[in-house]
Structure formats: structure tokens, C-alpha cells
Amino acid sequence: MADVIFPVEKLIKAASAARERAYAPYSSFKVGAAILTTEGRYYTGCNIENASYGLSCCAERVALFKAVSNGERSFEAIAVTAGTEDYCTPCGACRQVLAEFNPAMKVYMANGQGDYIFRTVAELLPAVFILTKPHSGYAGTGEDKTGAGRIITKIFEPVNR
């Protein structure tokens, strides 16, 4: 961090407060998160469910997306809590999204009593997906790069506007 001392307990309290604002009418599993920038600012998020479960968004991503939409790009830590007896760990999708910004980010996973454990994002997601070189051309086809005479399907294509 940029010479900023930020107590973990304060980050966990912010995550707990965000949890109270969760919209979880289907699962009743409310989660809160607070993400800390390297400059000492923090942003909170709560999970937001939808009747079409796949359209729901986790607290960790809400917090991160709020921070990014405010111009932040450098993160030190995130705290996550569900207010349960067990520690709340980020799902795989959240781990991947967090890794995009800082694989060394500390992830504080708290229980309802405020106790916590932590790991880095890299420890939670050791085989992170990394897009090393965006493909060119159009989506859906590609040249044979295997030497086996196969057409490679391109999964990701940037949109040029």
C-alpha cells in the first residue's frame, strides 16, 4: 500500500455493513464485501440476486466494479463475509475477476463473529485463466495452430468499434 495503514477489522466491518443491504430473496444468503485500493480507499458491495439465477452478481464483483467504475485499478485487499459460522470464500468467478487486477491481493474471509482467515487470490485460484494475446479476425474460426489439420474455435474476440 502507499504508506496507508488500514485495519483489517475496519474492512471486515465495512463488508458486514454492506451485507445488510444485500438483495437475496431467493437464497436468503446475504454476502457483503469491501475492497481496499492501494491508496487506502475502499468500496463496498453486496450480492444482488435475480429470479434468473445466472444474472445474479456476487458482493465481491459488485465492490470491485464500483471501484473500477470510479477509476480505481490497483487493489490491496478485499474482505468478504456472509455472517455465518463458517468463513465465506469467493466463488470461482469472483476469484477470476479479482485475479485480473492483482493475483497477490489479500482476501480476508470472515465469519459472523468477525474472525477471519486470509489467502491471496493466487492461492485461491492457482490456475488462473490469462488471455495473453487477443485473437484477430472474426469470432468462430481460426487457423490450424496445432498442425493436426483442425480449425481452432476462438472463444474470445475483441469488438472493434
Backbone as a printed PyTorch tensor [residue, N CA C, xyz], in Angstrom:
tensor([[[  0.8430,  -1.1820,   0.0000],
         [  0.0000,   0.0000,   0.0000],
         [  0.8800,   1.2340,   0.0000]],

        [[  0.3180,   2.3230,  -0.4150],
         [  1.0510,   3.5790,  -0.4850],
         [  1.1430,   4.2080,   0.9100]],

        [[  1.9120,   3.5930,   1.7780],
         [  2.1010,   4.0490,   3.1540],
         [  0.7860,   4.2640,   3.9120]],

        [[ -0.2070,   3.4820,   3.5830],
         [ -1.5050,   3.5860,   4.2340],
         [ -1.6740,   2.3830,   5.1460]],

        [[ -2.0070,   2.6680,   6.3980],
         [ -2.2920,   1.5820,   7.3270],
         [ -3.8040,   1.5100,   7.4540]],

        [[ -4.3600,   0.3700,   7.0930],
         [ -5.8070,   0.2000,   7.1130],
         [ -6.1180,  -1.0650,   7.8980]],

        [[ -6.7590,  -0.9400,   9.0400],
         [ -7.0320,  -2.1230,   9.8570],
         [ -7.9650,  -3.1140,   9.1590]],

        [[ -7.5860,  -4.3660,   9.1860],
         [ -8.3990,  -5.4290,   8.5890],
         [ -9.7900,  -5.4280,   9.2070]],

        [[ -9.8610,  -5.1990,  10.5150],
         [-11.1520,  -5.2080,  11.2070],
         [-12.1030,  -4.1520,  10.6360]],

        [[-11.5530,  -3.0050,  10.2460],
         [-12.3830,  -1.9450,   9.6510],
         [-12.9220,  -2.3990,   8.2970]],

        [[-12.1070,  -3.0850,   7.5250],
         [-12.5340,  -3.5980,   6.2260],
         [-13.6330,  -4.6470,   6.4070]],

        [[-13.4690,  -5.5060,   7.3910],
         [-14.4750,  -6.5360,   7.6730],
         [-15.7840,  -5.8970,   8.1430]],

        [[-15.6860,  -4.8530,   8.9760],
         [-16.9040,  -4.1510,   9.4270],
         [-17.6230,  -3.5110,   8.2470]],

        [[-16.8690,  -2.9590,   7.3190],
         [-17.4730,  -2.3600,   6.1240],
         [-18.1730,  -3.4350,   5.2930]],

        [[-17.5570,  -4.6090,   5.1820],
         [-18.1790,  -5.7220,   4.4550],
         [-19.4530,  -6.1800,   5.1620]],

        [[-19.4140,  -6.2290,   6.4850],
         [-20.5920,  -6.6270,   7.2600],
         [-21.7360,  -5.6370,   7.0770]],

        [[-21.4190,  -4.3560,   7.0640],
         [-22.4510,  -3.3300,   6.8530],
         [-23.0420,  -3.4480,   5.4510]],

        [[-22.1970,  -3.7200,   4.4620],
         [-22.6810,  -3.8910,   3.0880],
         [-23.5940,  -5.1060,   2.9880]],

        [[-23.2860,  -6.1420,   3.7360],
         [-24.0930,  -7.3710,   3.7450],
         [-25.5420,  -7.0800,   4.1010]],

        [[-25.7490,  -6.1200,   4.9810],
         [-27.1050,  -5.7650,   5.4080],
         [-27.9440,  -5.2060,   4.2580]],

        [[-27.3040,  -4.7320,   3.2060],
         [-28.0170,  -4.1650,   2.0590],
         [-28.2020,  -5.1760,   0.9270]],

        [[-27.7810,  -6.4190,   1.1470],
         [-27.8810,  -7.4510,   0.1040],
         [-29.3300,  -7.6660,  -0.3180]],

        [[-29.4910,  -8.0120,  -1.5930],
         [-30.8010,  -8.3570,  -2.1300],
         [-30.7410,  -9.8510,  -2.4460]],

        [[-31.2260, -10.6560,  -1.5210],
         [-31.1270, -12.1140,  -1.6480],
         [-32.4690, -12.7870,  -1.3340]],

        [[-33.5390, -12.4450,  -2.0740],
         [-34.8550, -13.0050,  -1.7590],
         [-34.9900, -14.4910,  -2.0990]],

        [[-34.1060, -15.0380,  -2.9080],
         [-34.2350, -16.4310,  -3.3460],
         [-33.4220, -17.3770,  -2.4850]],

        [[-32.1920, -17.0020,  -2.1780],
         [-31.3350, -17.8900,  -1.3850],
         [-31.3220, -17.5220,   0.0910]],

        [[-31.6520, -16.3040,   0.4060],
         [-31.5260, -15.7590,   1.7680],
         [-30.0790, -15.8160,   2.2550]],

        [[-29.1360, -15.9290,   1.3570],
         [-27.7010, -15.9820,   1.6820],
         [-27.1070, -14.6190,   1.3550]],

        [[-27.0510, -13.7530,   2.3490],
         [-26.5770, -12.3930,   2.1560],
         [-25.0690, -12.3240,   2.3590]],

        [[-24.4070, -11.6800,   1.4070],
         [-22.9500, -11.5570,   1.4480],
         [-22.5840, -10.0870,   1.2790]],

        [[-21.5570,  -9.6700,   2.0040],
         [-21.0220,  -8.3230,   1.8670],
         [-19.5380,  -8.3770,   1.6000]],

        [[-19.0380,  -7.3860,   0.8960],
         [-17.6130,  -7.3100,   0.5920],
         [-17.1620,  -5.8620,   0.6680]],

        [[-15.8920,  -5.6760,   0.9660],
         [-15.2670,  -4.3580,   0.9300],
         [-13.8820,  -4.5380,   0.3360]],

        [[-13.6020,  -3.7940,  -0.7160],
         [-12.3170,  -3.8970,  -1.4050],
         [-11.4940,  -2.6360,  -1.1360]],

        [[-10.2250,  -2.8370,  -0.8690],
         [ -9.3140,  -1.7630,  -0.4880],
         [ -8.3370,  -1.4680,  -1.6190]],

        [[ -8.2340,  -0.1980,  -1.9900],
         [ -7.2730,   0.1950,  -3.0170],
         [ -5.8990,   0.3840,  -2.3830]],

        [[ -4.8940,   0.4240,  -3.2110],
         [ -3.5390,   0.6510,  -2.7020],
         [ -3.3660,   2.0720,  -2.1830]],

        [[ -4.3020,   2.9440,  -2.4890],
         [ -4.2730,   4.3270,  -1.9930],
         [ -5.0390,   4.4860,  -0.6880]],

        [[ -5.6330,   3.3950,  -0.1760],
         [ -6.3250,   3.4460,   1.1000],
         [ -7.8090,   3.7360,   1.0290]],

        [[ -8.3690,   3.7950,  -0.1680],
         [ -9.8180,   3.9760,  -0.3080],
         [-10.4660,   2.6020,  -0.3550]],

        [[-11.7110,   2.5250,   0.1120],
         [-12.4090,   1.2500,  -0.0020],
         [-13.8000,   1.4420,  -0.5640]],

        [[-14.2830,   0.3910,  -1.2020],
         [-15.5960,   0.3610,  -1.8350],
         [-16.2910,  -0.9080,  -1.3540]],

        [[-17.5850,  -0.8030,  -1.1380],
         [-18.3370,  -1.9560,  -0.6420],
         [-19.2760,  -2.4890,  -1.7170]],

        [[-19.7010,  -3.7170,  -1.4980],
         [-20.6770,  -4.3410,  -2.3870],
         [-21.4410,  -5.4160,  -1.6440]],

        [[-22.6110,  -5.7150,  -2.1280],
         [-23.4140,  -6.8030,  -1.5750],
         [-23.9020,  -7.6510,  -2.7400]],

        [[-24.2780,  -8.8900,  -2.4410],
         [-24.7920,  -9.7200,  -3.5170],
         [-26.1850,  -9.2330,  -3.9150]],

        [[-26.4630,  -9.3620,  -5.2050],
         [-27.7410,  -8.9310,  -5.7600],
         [-28.2600, -10.0920,  -6.6090]],

        [[-29.3380, -10.7090,  -6.1370],
         [-29.8910, -11.8740,  -6.8300],
         [-30.9350, -11.4550,  -7.8590]],

        [[-31.2220, -12.4010,  -8.7240],
         [-32.2390, -12.2270,  -9.7530],
         [-32.9830, -13.5470,  -9.8730]],

        [[-34.2520, -13.4810, -10.2530],
         [-35.0430, -14.7030, -10.4100],
         [-34.3770, -15.6650, -11.3990]],

        [[-33.6700, -15.1300, -12.3680],
         [-32.8530, -15.9370, -13.2710],
         [-31.4650, -15.9730, -12.6430]],

        [[-31.1930, -17.0130, -11.8580],
         [-30.0010, -17.0580, -11.0090],
         [-28.7090, -16.6430, -11.7010]],

        [[-28.5460, -16.9930, -12.9530],
         [-27.3170, -16.6640, -13.6610],
         [-27.0790, -15.1720, -13.8060]],

        [[-28.1100, -14.3740, -13.6260],
         [-27.9750, -12.9290, -13.7430],
         [-27.6740, -12.2570, -12.4150]],

        [[-27.5290, -13.0430, -11.3730],
         [-27.1750, -12.5050, -10.0580],
         [-25.7180, -12.0580, -10.0750]],

        [[-25.3530, -11.2270,  -9.1130],
         [-23.9670, -10.7670,  -9.0290],
         [-23.4940, -10.8450,  -7.5820]],

        [[-22.3250, -11.3790,  -7.4010],
         [-21.7440, -11.5620,  -6.0680],
         [-21.2530, -10.2390,  -5.4900]],

        [[-21.1750, -10.1870,  -4.1740],
         [-20.7420,  -8.9870,  -3.4560],
         [-19.3310,  -8.5530,  -3.8620]],

        [[-18.4400,  -9.5100,  -4.0570],
         [-17.0540,  -9.1830,  -4.3930],
         [-16.9730,  -8.4480,  -5.7250]],

        [[-17.7240,  -8.9280,  -6.7140],
         [-17.6980,  -8.2750,  -8.0180],
         [-18.3910,  -6.9210,  -7.9770]],

        [[-19.4720,  -6.8110,  -7.1970],
         [-20.1400,  -5.5090,  -7.0680],
         [-19.1560,  -4.4860,  -6.4990]],

        [[-18.4420,  -4.8550,  -5.4330],
         [-17.4660,  -3.9350,  -4.8280],
         [-16.3730,  -3.5690,  -5.8300]],

        [[-15.8260,  -4.5660,  -6.5040],
         [-14.7660,  -4.3200,  -7.4810],
         [-15.2720,  -3.4470,  -8.6240]],

        [[-16.4610,  -3.7530,  -9.1390],
         [-16.9860,  -2.9940, -10.2730],
         [-17.2670,  -1.5370,  -9.8780]],

        [[-17.7440,  -1.3280,  -8.6480],
         [-17.9410,   0.0440,  -8.1740],
         [-16.6060,   0.7840,  -8.1530]],

        [[-15.5810,   0.1260,  -7.6470],
         [-14.2610,   0.7490,  -7.5730],
         [-13.7200,   1.0550,  -8.9690]],

        [[-13.7940,   0.0890,  -9.8560],
         [-13.2870,   0.2800, -11.2150],
         [-14.0660,   1.3910, -11.9200]],

        [[-15.3830,   1.4420, -11.7210],
         [-16.1780,   2.4900, -12.3680],
         [-15.8550,   3.8700, -11.8150]],

        [[-15.1740,   3.9170, -10.6850],
         [-14.7100,   5.1830, -10.1180],
         [-13.2500,   5.4590, -10.4620]],

        [[-12.7000,   4.6690, -11.3710],
         [-11.3470,   4.9170, -11.8530],
         [-10.2470,   4.1510, -11.1540]],

        [[-10.5930,   3.3160, -10.1940],
         [ -9.5680,   2.5450,  -9.4590],
         [ -9.0860,   1.3700, -10.3060]],

        [[ -7.8140,   1.0590, -10.1860],
         [ -7.2420,  -0.0840, -10.9060],
         [ -6.2700,  -0.8820, -10.0510]],

        [[ -5.9250,  -0.3800,  -8.8850],
         [ -4.8980,  -1.0170,  -8.0670],
         [ -5.4750,  -1.3640,  -6.6880]],

        [[ -5.4780,  -2.6550,  -6.3760],
         [ -6.1360,  -3.1330,  -5.1610],
         [ -5.1820,  -3.9120,  -4.2660]],

        [[ -5.3490,  -3.7160,  -2.9830],
         [ -4.5130,  -4.3430,  -1.9660],
         [ -5.1910,  -5.5460,  -1.3250]],

        [[ -6.4850,  -5.4000,  -0.9910],
         [ -7.1750,  -6.4410,  -0.2220],
         [ -8.6720,  -6.3560,  -0.4300]],

        [[ -9.3370,  -7.4530,  -0.0780],
         [-10.8000,  -7.4930,  -0.0710],
         [-11.2290,  -8.3230,   1.1340]],

        [[-12.3080,  -7.8930,   1.7780],
         [-12.8990,  -8.6560,   2.8830],
         [-14.2690,  -9.1420,   2.4320]],

        [[-14.6000, -10.3710,   2.8210],
         [-15.8700, -10.9810,   2.4310],
         [-16.4830, -11.6450,   3.6560]],

        [[-17.7910, -11.4390,   3.8400],
         [-18.4800, -12.1120,   4.9390],
         [-19.9160, -12.4260,   4.5540]],

        [[-20.4050, -13.5300,   5.0860],
         [-21.8110, -13.9010,   4.9120],
         [-22.5150, -13.9190,   6.2660]],

        [[-21.7910, -13.5430,   7.3180],
         [-22.3850, -13.5250,   8.6430],
         [-22.6960, -14.9090,   9.1830]],

        [[-22.0410, -15.9150,   8.6440],
         [-22.2840, -17.3050,   9.0360],
         [-21.2190, -17.7800,  10.0250]],

        [[-21.3880, -18.9900,  10.4980],
         [-20.4150, -19.6020,  11.3990],
         [-19.1100, -19.9140,  10.6550]],

        [[-19.2450, -20.2610,   9.3840],
         [-18.0800, -20.5880,   8.5610],
         [-17.5250, -19.3400,   7.8900]],

        [[-16.2890, -19.4400,   7.4290],
         [-15.6780, -18.3590,   6.6650],
         [-16.2690, -18.3630,   5.2600]],

        [[-16.4620, -17.1860,   4.7120],
         [-17.0660, -17.0520,   3.3880],
         [-15.9580, -16.8620,   2.3580]],

        [[-15.8530, -17.7940,   1.4260],
         [-14.8360, -17.6990,   0.3810],
         [-15.4630, -17.2080,  -0.9190]],

        [[-14.7160, -16.4730,  -1.7250],
         [-15.2440, -16.0370,  -3.0210],
         [-15.4650, -17.2230,  -3.9540]],

        [[-16.4780, -17.1270,  -4.7930],
         [-16.7280, -18.1730,  -5.7850],
         [-15.6430, -18.1230,  -6.8660]],

        [[-15.6310, -19.0900,  -7.7290],
         [-14.6280, -19.1530,  -8.7880],
         [-14.6650, -17.9580,  -9.7260]],

        [[-15.8690, -17.4990, -10.0750],
         [-15.9800, -16.3400, -10.9680],
         [-15.3580, -15.1100, -10.3160]],

        [[-15.6290, -14.9080,  -9.0460],
         [-15.0580, -13.7520,  -8.3390],
         [-13.5440, -13.8690,  -8.2400]],

        [[-13.0570, -15.0610,  -7.9920],
         [-11.6150, -15.2580,  -7.9150],
         [-10.9550, -14.8670,  -9.2360]],

        [[-11.5570, -15.2760, -10.3470],
         [-11.0170, -14.9550, -11.6640],
         [-11.0330, -13.4450, -11.9100]],

        [[-12.1250, -12.7920, -11.5640],
         [-12.2310, -11.3500, -11.7770],
         [-11.2220, -10.6010, -10.8970]],

        [[-11.0690, -11.0050,  -9.6500],
         [-10.0910, -10.3760,  -8.7660],
         [ -8.6680, -10.5650,  -9.2920]],

        [[ -8.3950, -11.7560,  -9.8190],
         [ -7.0570, -12.0540, -10.3380],
         [ -6.6810, -11.1520, -11.5070]],

        [[ -7.6610, -10.6780, -12.2330],
         [ -7.4170,  -9.7670, -13.3470],
         [ -6.6860,  -8.5010, -12.8730]],

        [[ -6.9590,  -8.0950, -11.6460],
         [ -6.4080,  -6.8470, -11.1310],
         [ -5.1920,  -7.0330, -10.2330]],

        [[ -5.1530,  -8.1290,  -9.4600],
         [ -3.9880,  -8.3460,  -8.5940],
         [ -4.0140,  -9.7550,  -8.0090]],

        [[ -3.2810, -10.6750,  -8.5900],
         [ -3.2370, -12.0410,  -8.0440],
         [ -2.6710, -12.0980,  -6.6220]],

        [[ -1.9070, -11.0780,  -6.2380],
         [ -1.3280, -11.0490,  -4.8870],
         [ -2.2640, -10.3790,  -3.8720]],

        [[ -3.4450,  -9.9510,  -4.3270],
         [ -4.3910,  -9.2980,  -3.4290],
         [ -4.7330, -10.2210,  -2.2670]],

        [[ -4.7850,  -9.6550,  -1.0550],
         [ -5.1720, -10.4280,   0.1260],
         [ -6.6950, -10.5340,   0.1670]],

        [[ -7.1750, -11.7340,   0.4420],
         [ -8.6120, -11.9790,   0.5550],
         [ -8.8840, -12.3900,   1.9950]],

        [[ -9.5320, -11.4900,   2.7390],
         [ -9.8950, -11.7650,   4.1300],
         [-11.3020, -12.3450,   4.1360]],

        [[-11.4130, -13.5750,   4.5910],
         [-12.6950, -14.2820,   4.6210],
         [-13.1400, -14.3610,   6.0730]],

        [[-14.2420, -13.6710,   6.3750],
         [-14.6820, -13.5340,   7.7640],
         [-15.9320, -14.3590,   8.0410]],

        [[-16.0930, -14.7160,   9.3090],
         [-17.3320, -15.3700,   9.7410],
         [-18.1900, -14.3390,  10.4720]],

        [[-19.3160, -14.7660,  10.9840],
         [-20.2440, -13.8640,  11.6470],
         [-19.7260, -13.2590,  12.9380]],

        [[-18.7120, -13.8620,  13.5350],
         [-18.1430, -13.3340,  14.7800],
         [-17.0210, -12.3200,  14.5170]],

        [[-16.6780, -12.1370,  13.2490],
         [-15.6030, -11.2050,  12.9210],
         [-14.2310, -11.8520,  12.8610]],

        [[-14.1620, -13.1580,  13.1470],
         [-12.9000, -13.8760,  12.9880],
         [-12.6470, -14.0140,  11.4920]],

        [[-11.3880, -14.1170,  11.1180],
         [-11.1020, -14.2190,   9.6940],
         [ -9.8540, -15.0560,   9.4420]],

        [[ -9.7840, -15.5190,   8.2180],
         [ -8.5870, -16.1490,   7.6700],
         [ -8.2730, -15.3760,   6.3870]],

        [[ -7.0510, -15.4990,   5.8960],
         [ -6.7970, -14.8560,   4.6110],
         [ -5.8860, -15.7020,   3.7490]],

        [[ -6.0700, -15.5060,   2.4620],
         [ -5.2430, -16.1050,   1.4240],
         [ -5.0690, -15.0370,   0.3580]],

        [[ -4.1300, -15.2350,  -0.5210],
         [ -4.0430, -14.3480,  -1.6800],
         [ -4.9740, -14.8960,  -2.7550]],

        [[ -5.3000, -14.0620,  -3.7070],
         [ -6.1170, -14.5210,  -4.8330],
         [ -5.4070, -15.6740,  -5.5380]],

        [[ -4.0930, -15.5610,  -5.7180],
         [ -3.3230, -16.6140,  -6.3940],
         [ -3.4030, -17.9420,  -5.6430]],

        [[ -3.4390, -17.8850,  -4.3230],
         [ -3.5740, -19.1270,  -3.5480],
         [ -4.9690, -19.7290,  -3.7200]],

        [[ -5.9740, -18.8670,  -3.8450],
         [ -7.3500, -19.3520,  -4.0180],
         [ -7.6180, -19.8260,  -5.4400]],

        [[ -6.8610, -19.3010,  -6.4030],
         [ -7.0630, -19.6570,  -7.8070],
         [ -5.6990, -19.8760,  -8.4640]],

        [[ -5.0860, -21.0260,  -8.1910],
         [ -3.7180, -21.2480,  -8.6860],
         [ -3.6130, -21.4220, -10.1980]],

        [[ -4.6800, -21.7960, -10.8660],
         [ -4.6270, -21.9930, -12.3170],
         [ -5.4890, -20.9390, -13.0040]],

        [[ -5.1760, -19.6750, -12.7530],
         [ -5.9420, -18.5630, -13.2930],
         [ -5.9070, -18.5560, -14.8190]],

        [[ -7.0200, -18.1740, -15.4280],
         [ -7.0740, -18.0060, -16.8770],
         [ -6.4460, -16.6710, -17.2220]],

        [[ -5.5290, -16.6770, -18.1850],
         [ -4.8790, -15.4440, -18.6280],
         [ -4.9750, -15.3840, -20.1420]],

        [[ -5.5220, -14.3050, -20.6420],
         [ -5.5840, -14.0800, -22.0820],
         [ -4.3030, -13.3570, -22.4610]],

        [[ -3.3770, -14.0730, -23.0630],
         [ -2.0700, -13.4890, -23.3350],
         [ -2.0320, -12.6980, -24.6230]],

        [[ -2.8330, -13.0860, -25.6050],
         [ -2.8160, -12.3710, -26.8750],
         [ -4.2050, -12.4590, -27.4920]],

        [[ -4.9220, -11.3430, -27.5420],
         [ -6.2420, -11.3820, -28.1800],
         [ -6.1220, -11.8110, -29.6360]],

        [[ -7.0930, -12.5810, -30.0880],
         [ -7.1100, -13.0500, -31.4680],
         [ -7.5490, -11.9300, -32.3990]],

        [[ -7.2000, -12.0570, -33.6570],
         [ -7.6760, -11.1010, -34.6520],
         [ -8.6180, -11.8300, -35.6010]],

        [[ -9.2540, -11.0970, -36.4500],
         [-10.2200, -11.7160, -37.3530],
         [-11.6020, -11.6900, -36.7570]],

        [[-12.4370, -12.6230, -37.1750],
         [-13.7920, -12.6590, -36.6650],
         [-13.9880, -13.8800, -35.7780]],

        [[-14.9630, -13.8240, -34.9200],
         [-15.1990, -14.8970, -33.9500],
         [-15.6650, -16.1590, -34.6310]],

        [[-15.2710, -17.2970, -34.0810],
         [-15.8230, -18.5730, -34.5050],
         [-14.8950, -19.4520, -35.3040]],

        [[-13.9110, -18.8930, -35.9800],
         [-12.9980, -19.7290, -36.7510],
         [-11.5730, -19.2530, -36.5430]],

        [[-10.6740, -20.0690, -36.9430],
         [ -9.2700, -19.6960, -36.8130],
         [ -8.4130, -20.6020, -37.6530]],

        [[ -7.1490, -20.3140, -37.6860],
         [ -6.2450, -21.1410, -38.4620],
         [ -5.7570, -22.3140, -37.6220]],

        [[ -5.2670, -23.3210, -38.2900],
         [ -4.7670, -24.5110, -37.6130],
         [ -3.4170, -24.1820, -36.9870]],

        [[ -3.3920, -24.1260, -35.6510],
         [ -2.1300, -23.8580, -34.9470],
         [ -1.6150, -25.1200, -34.2710]],

        [[ -2.3040, -26.2170, -34.4790],
         [ -1.9010, -27.4580, -33.8240],
         [ -1.1080, -28.3520, -34.7520]],

        [[ -1.1940, -28.0880, -36.0580],
         [ -0.5260, -28.9480, -37.0120],
         [ -1.3100, -30.2300, -37.2680]],

        [[ -2.5100, -30.3200, -36.7090],
         [ -3.3050, -31.5420, -36.8580],
         [ -4.4340, -31.3680, -37.8640]],

        [[ -4.4330, -30.2540, -38.5910],
         [ -5.4570, -30.0380, -39.6000],
         [ -6.8130, -29.6580, -39.0250]],

        [[ -6.8290, -29.1460, -37.8010],
         [ -8.1000, -28.7580, -37.1820],
         [ -8.2730, -27.2410, -37.2550]],

        [[ -9.5150, -26.8300, -37.3020],
         [ -9.8260, -25.4040, -37.1940],
         [-10.0540, -25.1120, -35.7160]],

        [[ -9.3930, -24.1140, -35.2100],
         [ -9.5000, -23.7270, -33.8080],
         [-10.6750, -22.7780, -33.6540]],

        [[-11.5310, -23.0610, -32.7140],
         [-12.6320, -22.1520, -32.4160],
         [-12.1300, -21.0790, -31.4750]],

        [[-12.3690, -19.8610, -31.8330],
         [-11.9560, -18.7370, -30.9950],
         [-13.0760, -18.4550, -30.0050]],

        [[-12.7400, -18.4490, -28.7550],
         [-13.7090, -18.2250, -27.6990],
         [-13.9490, -16.7420, -27.4840]],

        [[-12.8840, -15.9560, -27.5220],
         [-12.9720, -14.5320, -27.1980],
         [-12.5080, -13.7150, -28.3980]],

        [[-13.2690, -12.7380, -28.7410],
         [-12.8680, -11.8050, -29.7770],
         [-13.1430, -10.3930, -29.3120]],

        [[-12.1640,  -9.5140, -29.3460],
         [-12.4330,  -8.1180, -29.0200],
         [-13.3380,  -7.4940, -30.0680]],

        [[-14.1660,  -6.5780, -29.6520],
         [-15.0590,  -5.8890, -30.5670],
         [-14.3940,  -4.5920, -30.9840]],

        [[-14.2020,  -4.4110, -32.2690],
         [-13.6340,  -3.1700, -32.7750],
         [-14.7740,  -2.2490, -33.1800]],

        [[-14.7900,  -1.0800, -32.6030],
         [-15.8600,  -0.1150, -32.9120],
         [-15.2740,   1.0960, -33.5700]]])
